[in-house]
Amino acid sequence: MTKKNKTQLRRKFTSILVSVFVLAVVLTPSLITARFVYGIITSGDPRKVTAVPPMQTRAVDETTAPLQPFNEPLISVSFDDGWESVYTEALPVLQKDGIHTTQYIISGELTNPTYMSVPQIKSMEVNGHQIASHTVTHPDLTTLTDQELTTELVDSKATLIKDFGGPVDDFTSPYGAYNAHTLQFIAKYYRSQKNAEGDPAANELEAINVGASFNPMSIQSYSVRNTTTMDDLRKLIKDAEDNNGWLVLTYHQVDNSGSPYSVTPQVFAQQMKLIDQSPVRTPTVGQVMDAWQKAGSQ
């Protein structure tokens, strides 16, 4: 083979390699997408609905006596956003300890794989957990136009009613951000709004709701973080007991992510066990609001 032929052969071979490389770069994203779609089609939604353990009844909750907000201590456990870890990690613990919760759901995230799916939320609802609203897209409501604010409130409520039935009467503002203007709009569509302002380090009684200062449009809630200690919860529970107060705890994720607003599954189990062992009833936010409204109408 002549030197000229060898050079031509090398150039041809190099050209083929370059073409293969370019083709791979162009097609790889499409192949990955196709593989993902194929996986969804053949395997279904990866957010599986599993067998839910039966709800264990707490002895203190076995009574049929009506709830008496602010004439007895009460504890409500709530979750914001609707992360999937609530279903996979928190729900088995809640069922075991007999604690019903209020789930404030972002309606626009129902197809997001990091959040609970509609079937998973329905599974929780069937087991006595309340469904409440947390907007469509989780914006800071204080930054929206009136039309945008209305859309977030109305569309979230409509979607949740469509998917889970009604009523959907209770709401919490994203980031705990609200003002007099947003509350005027919220009150048009919901009977309550939960905040996240409770801080027992500042003033322990500010972390619970008491009858003399209760405002349904600003339900005091303590946001549980990864820095929250068992002693913090013990103090909150004791304050509720000593003042016939309503303690509302707000959780987000139950996982090992290390996020400031997450708790590990192990810590969550310890916290729920502490509540389970207390002599305080644990209704949902909706059940307390029902009882408070009924008492006010009599």
Secondary structure, 3 states (H helix, E strand, C coil): CCHHHHHHHHHHHHHHHHHHHHHHHHHHHHHHHHHHHHHHHHHCCCCCCCCCCCCCCCHHHCCCCCCCECCECEEEEEEEECEHHHHHHHHHHHHHHCCCEEEEECHHHCCCCCECCHHHHHHHHHCCCEEEECCCCCCCHHHCCHHHHHHHHHHHHHHHHHHHCCCCCEEECHHHCCCHHHHHHHHHHCCEEECCCECCCCCHHHHCECHHHCCCCCECCEECCCCCCHHHHHHHHHHHHHHCCEEEEEECEECCCCCCCEECHHHHHHHHHHHHCCCCECCCHHHHHHHHHHHHHC
